[in-house]
């Protein structure tokens, strides 16, 4: 089956959302990456929530690469995030959902060829999904913009 460009984009968006959720789960529960990966691939990608709702299939390759890179490069990603944050708010003090989001986005910014503006836009949408009435999306935009300009200044 051949997927349309829109279907591929939706699957990439879903993979990013699942990566943030997986990284959050790993931090909160202390589970290892392989255990969380298996859970997501077996029970979340395309899972039926109820008779009228299914979770979207995610891009498995993007999901795997993102969580692997976020775990393998966590220390430098956290340092990069710290440089983008206000000095009084190091990464250890921010919401764990945002921490997972910055690690996931940072992994993509540093380890993929996806244009930074696409990555920033995708993760702003994820922030809006997790924090629909807050100012977190503006915060995410500012931090990711700083990170992207540090890593790929030629893209701007």
C-alpha positions in Angstrom: 0.0 0.0 0.0 1.3 3.4 -1.0 0.8 6.2 1.5 0.0 9.8 0.4 2.2 12.7 1.5 -0.5 13.7 4.0 -0.7 10.2 5.5 3.1 10.2 5.9 3.1 13.6 7.5 0.4 12.5 10.0 2.4 9.4 10.8 5.5 11.5 11.5 3.5 13.8 13.7 2.2 10.8 15.6 5.7 9.4 16.0 6.9 12.7 17.5 3.9 12.7 20.0 4.6 9.1 20.9 8.3 9.8 21.4 7.5 12.6 23.8 5.1 10.3 25.7 7.7 7.5 25.7 10.4 9.7 27.1 8.1 11.1 29.7 7.1 7.5 30.7 10.7 6.5 30.9 11.6 9.4 33.2 8.6 9.0 35.5 8.6 5.2 35.8 12.3 4.5 35.4 11.6 1.9 32.7 14.3 1.2 30.1 14.0 2.3 26.5 13.4 -1.2 25.1 10.5 -1.9 27.5 8.8 1.4 26.7 9.5 1.0 22.9 7.8 -2.5 23.0 4.8 -1.1 24.8 4.3 1.7 22.4 4.8 -0.4 19.3 2.6 -3.2 20.6 -0.2 -1.3 22.3 -0.3 2.3 21.1 0.5 2.6 17.5 -2.8 2.2 15.7 -4.5 0.9 18.9 -8.3 0.9 19.1 -9.3 3.1 22.1 -13.0 2.3 21.7 -15.4 1.4 18.9 -15.2 4.9 17.4 -11.7 5.9 18.2 -8.3 4.5 17.0 -4.9 5.9 17.7 -3.1 6.8 14.6 -0.2 4.7 13.3 3.1 6.3 13.8 6.2 6.4 11.7 8.1 3.5 13.4 11.5 4.5 12.0 11.2 8.1 13.2 9.9 7.0 16.6 12.7 4.6 17.2 15.4 7.0 16.0 14.1 9.8 18.1 13.8 8.0 21.3 17.2 6.2 20.8 18.9 9.6 20.0 17.2 11.3 22.9 18.5 8.6 25.3 21.9 8.2 23.8 22.5 12.0 23.6 20.6 13.0 26.7 23.4 14.8 28.5 24.4 17.1 25.5 20.7 17.7 24.7 20.0 18.7 28.3 23.0 21.0 28.2 21.8 22.6 24.9 18.4 23.0 26.5 19.9 24.6 29.6 21.7 27.2 27.4 18.3 28.1 25.8 16.5 28.4 29.2 16.6 31.3 31.6 19.4 30.8 34.1 17.0 30.5 37.1 15.1 27.7 35.3 17.5 24.9 34.5 16.1 21.8 32.7 15.7 20.0 36.0 13.2 22.5 37.2 10.8 22.5 34.3 7.8 20.3 33.8 8.7 16.7 32.9 6.5 16.8 29.9 8.4 19.8 28.6 11.7 18.1 29.4 10.6 15.1 27.3 9.6 17.4 24.5 12.9 19.3 24.5 14.8 16.0 24.5 12.8 14.6 21.6 13.0 17.8 19.6 16.7 18.3 20.4 17.4 14.7 19.2 15.7 15.6 15.9 17.5 19.0 15.6 20.9 17.4 16.1 20.5 14.0 14.5 18.2 14.4 11.5 18.1 16.2 8.2 14.5 17.5 8.8 14.5 21.3 8.5 14.5 23.0 11.9 11.4 25.1 11.2 9.5 21.9 10.6 10.7 20.4 13.8 9.9 23.5 15.8 6.4 23.7 14.3 5.7 20.0 15.0 6.8 20.3 18.7 4.8 23.5 19.2 1.7 21.6 18.1 2.6 18.9 20.6 3.0 21.5 23.4 -0.4 22.9 22.5 -1.9 19.4 22.7 -0.5 18.9 26.2 -1.1 22.5 27.4 -4.1 23.8 25.5 -4.8 26.8 27.7 -1.2 27.7 28.7 1.6 29.8 27.5 3.8 26.7 27.1 3.7 26.8 23.3 5.3 30.2 23.2 7.9 29.0 25.7 8.6 25.9 23.5 8.9 28.1 20.4 11.4 30.3 22.1 13.5 27.5 23.5 13.5 25.4 20.3 14.3 28.5 18.2 17.4 29.1 20.4 18.4 25.5 20.2 17.9 25.3 16.4 19.9 28.5 15.8 22.7 27.0 17.9 22.8 23.7 16.0 21.8 24.7 12.5 22.4 28.5 12.1 22.5 28.3 8.3 18.8 27.2 8.3 17.7 30.7 9.4 
